[in-house]
Amino acid sequence: MIGRGGTDFQPVIDYIDKHKDYDGLIIFTDGFAPVPVAPNKNRRTKILWLFNNENNYLNMKLQVRQIGRSTFIKAS
C-alpha cells in the first residue's frame, strides 16, 4: 500500500469518544497527517496506530504515544 497523506483522523477519534461501546480501533496509516487530539471522555477504547513501514513508525511513534500504542508492518 502507498499512502498519499492528509488523512484527517480527528473525526474517527471524535466518534469513538461519543460511542464508548467499541473496545478497539486500528488506524492504518503512513503517518503523513496531523495527529488528532486524544479522546476526552472515552479512555476505554484501545487505539493501535499501524504504520505502513518502519521509517514512518519511527518518525511518528512518540507523537501518537499519548493516543495509543503503535507498531509497523514489515515488508517482506
C-alpha distance (Angstrom), angle and dihedral (degrees) to the residues before:
residue distance angle dihedral
M1 . . .
I2 3.78 . .
G3 3.79 121.1 .
R4 3.76 126.2 -144.1
G5 3.80 99.7 -165.8
G6 3.74 133.3 -133.4
T7 3.81 100.1 90.3
D8 3.79 113.4 156.5
F9 3.81 107.8 -135.6
Q10 3.80 95.8 176.9
P11 3.85 95.6 86.3
V12 3.82 92.6 57.2
I13 3.81 91.6 45.5
D14 3.81 89.6 49.3
Y15 3.81 89.4 49.2
I16 3.80 95.1 54.2
D17 3.79 89.4 44.0
K18 3.82 87.9 62.1
H19 3.84 96.9 35.9
K20 3.78 106.5 54.1
D21 3.81 95.8 173.1
Y22 3.82 92.7 90.0
D23 3.79 114.8 94.8
G24 3.80 96.2 -165.4
L25 3.79 146.3 14.7
I26 3.80 128.0 -164.5
I27 3.80 116.6 -159.5
F28 3.81 110.8 -164.2
T29 3.78 108.2 -161.5
D30 3.77 148.6 150.7
G31 3.81 88.0 -136.6
F32 3.79 96.2 -119.9
A33 3.78 97.8 125.6
P34 3.79 136.5 78.1
V35 3.79 115.0 -79.1
P36 3.81 109.1 -113.4
V37 3.77 126.6 -128.2
A38 3.81 110.8 -93.4
P39 3.81 118.8 -104.4
N40 3.77 109.6 -81.6
K41 3.81 102.2 -159.3
N42 3.81 104.7 18.8
R43 3.80 113.0 71.0
R44 3.82 91.9 151.4
T45 3.82 100.6 74.9
K46 3.80 110.5 84.0
I47 3.81 114.9 -138.7
L48 3.80 125.2 -152.9
W49 3.80 120.2 -168.4
L50 3.80 107.3 -153.5
F51 3.80 112.3 -166.8
N52 3.77 123.8 -157.4
N53 3.81 94.1 -130.0
E54 3.79 142.3 8.9
N55 3.81 96.3 -106.0
N56 3.80 93.6 55.3
Y57 3.81 89.2 46.0
L58 3.80 92.1 52.2
N59 3.81 90.8 49.0
M60 3.80 94.2 51.0
K61 3.82 109.0 26.9
L62 3.80 95.4 96.3
Q63 3.80 93.1 46.2
V64 3.80 94.3 54.0
R65 3.80 95.4 39.0
Q66 3.81 92.5 96.4
I67 3.81 90.3 54.9
G68 3.80 101.6 45.0
R69 3.76 147.3 -53.1
S70 3.79 122.7 -54.4
T71 3.77 142.4 -158.4
F72 3.81 139.6 153.0
I73 3.76 140.8 -123.2
K74 3.78 113.5 -113.8
A75 3.78 113.0 -140.4
S76 3.78 114.5 -132.2
